[in-house]
């Protein structure tokens, strides 16, 4: 199924926050790209407990709950996640964001190409 314009916009914001705007502008957005971005966001949440707690807060989860990194969650909170990543990229999140960006870059490009 093709992504809607809204889903593309949200996914693009997340790509720009994790990688950069040039990469975000160069991709052909499809379900596979959205899945790679979902995996990257999950890896980011798992990289650092404080990031995971922050994502819990965005999702409005109760204390002691956990984030289910599914497509619906990603679509519902993509803009908030992108803003949080951008706002915290130069702080303690930098190592995690850079690692996730490097680890998922090839998969992102291949998904965009339909490979």
N, C-alpha and C positions, 0 to 999 in steps of 0.2 A: 504494500500500500504506500502511496506517495505521501510525503509529509505535507501538511497544510502550510500556508504562508506564515501563520502564527508559530507553528512548531519550528519552522526554518529560522525565523527571527530569534526565537529563544535559544535554539541550538547554536546559532551563529554567535550570540552574545557569550555563551559559555566557551565556545572555541576561542574567541578573542580574549577572554579573561585567562584562560589556561595557556594558550599559545600566543597568538598576537593577531592584530586586525588583518594583516596581509594574508596570513594563512586562512583566517575566517572568510575573507573575501574570495579566496581562490578555490574553495571547495564546491563540489556538486553535492548538495544535501539530499540524503536519502535515509531510509530506515537504518542501514548499516552504519552510516556516520553517526546518527543519533545514538545507536547502541555503543559505539566506541566511546563517545562522549560520556554516556552513562557509566561505562566501566571506568573511565578516567576519573569522574567525580567520585565514584565509589572508592577507587584507589586513594584519592586525595583524602577522603574521610577516614580511611583506614590507616593512613600514613601517620597521623598525629591525633592523639586523643582530644586535644583542645579543638582541632578542626571538626572532629566528629561531634563534640558537644555543641559547637557553634551550629552545625548542620541540624542537630536536634532542635535547637532553639528556633531556627528558621522554619522548620516543619511544625513547630508548636507541639512537639512531642512531650509527653509527661516525663518527669524525672524517672530515670531507670529504664526508660524505653530505649529502643534502638531504631536507627534509620533503616528503612527498607528501600534500597537504592533501585527502585523500579522505574519504568518509563513514565507512569502516571505521576510519581513523586517528582521526577526530573522535570516534567512538563509543567507541573503546578508551581514549582519553586525555582525554575531556571533563572529568571531575572534576578531574584534575591540572591541566589548562589553566585551568579556572575558578578554582581555588585560586591558581595562579601569577598570573593576571591581577589578582585581588583583592589579593593580597599586594604587587604591584608597581604598582598603579594610582596611588599617590601619589608614586611615584618618577619615574624617567626614562621610564616607559611612559605617563605621563599624556597627553602630546600625541598619541601614536599611538592610545591607547584612545579618547580624546575625538573624534579625527578619524574613526576607524572607526565609532564609535557614530553620529556625525552623518551620515556618508555612507551608512550601511546602514539607518537608522531607517525611512525610507519603504518601502523594499523589504521590511523585516521586517513592518511593519504590513499591507502589501498581501498578502504571503504568508499571513499569519494570516487575512485575510479571503477568501482564495481568489481574489484578483484577479490 
